[in-house]
């Protein structure tokens, strides 16, 4: 699944939460969908982090080969990957937020379960 499609599916699922607030079956299915999409998002987040780290190591090595001392070479490497790391951080934040959303749905399902138990 492509990244943009994953993000769109998570956004669509988020919109449905309010509609299904009182329907345990629908909420459960929605949590499963979000968890599935979130797994894809986690893959993209990990790939982005790995790519940034690899790029940073390559830049550091290049700087050192050109004669830069360790600290300046590290600073140059950090500067070279700042946008990549910011992108990876953003994906990671979206991943955590979606996981928190699933936890919130699970809490709501427990509340509904307790309400049903109290009615019986």
N, C-alpha and C positions, 0 to 999 in steps of 0.2 A: 504494500500500500504506500503510495506517495505521501510525503510529508504534508503537503497542503490538503490532500484528501483526509488525512488523519485529523488534522486540526479542524477541518470543517465538520467532520463527523462528531468530534468531541463537542464542538459548539452547538450542533444540532441537538445532541443528547442533553446538554445543559439546559436548553430551552424547554425540554419536555419534563423536567423535574417538577416544576410547579403544577403542570397538568396532571401528573400521576401521583401527586402527594398523598392521596388517600388509597391508592391501589397497590397493595403489597406485591402482587404478581408482576405488574408493569414496572414497578420500582426495581424489583429484583432483576428483571431482564435488562433494564436500563443500566444498572450497576455493572452487569456483566458486559454490556456493550462498551461502556466507558472504560472498564478494565482492559478489555481487548484492544481498544484504540490506544490506550495509555501504554500498553506493552510496545506497540509500534513506536510511539513517541519516545519511549525510553531507549529503544534501539537507535533512533536518530540522535538523541541527546548523547549517547555513548559514542557514536560515530563522530559527532562534532567535537567532543572532548579529545578523542584519540587523534583526530586530524590536527587540531590545534597544538596538541602536545608534540606530535611528530614534526610539525612545521617549526615549532619553537626549537626543538633539538637541532634540526637542520640549520636554522638561522644561527644558533649559538656556535655550532661547529664551523660554519662558514666564517663567522666573525673571528673565531680563534685561529683559523687557518690564515686569515688575513693579518694576523699579528695582534689582535685586540687582547687586552688583559681580561681575566675572567669576569670581573664586575661590569665593565663597559659592554662586554660581549653579551652578558646576561640581560643588561638593560636594553640593548638593541633587539635581542630576541623577544623580550617581553613586548616591546613596542611593535614589533613586526606582526605579532599575533593578537594584539589587543581586540581587534574586531572579531576575529574568529572565536576568541574566548568569551567575548560578550554574547555572541550568537549561541554558543554552547550553554552559557549560563541562563540565557532566556529560555532555551528549550528545556533545560533542567527545571527551571521554575514552573513552566507549564506542566511538566511531568509531575512535579510534587503537588501542584494545585489540583490536578485531575485525580491523583491518588487521594487527596483530602476530600474531594467531592464524593468519591466512592465510600469513604469512611462516614461521611455525613449521611449518605443514603442508607448505609447499614444501620446507623443510629436511628434513623427514621423508621426503618423496618422493625427494629426492636420495640420502638414506641408503639407502633401499630399492633405488634404481637401482644404486648402487654395490655393494650386496650381491649383486644379480643378476649384475652384471658379473664379480664375483669368483668366483661359482659356476660360470661358464661357462669 
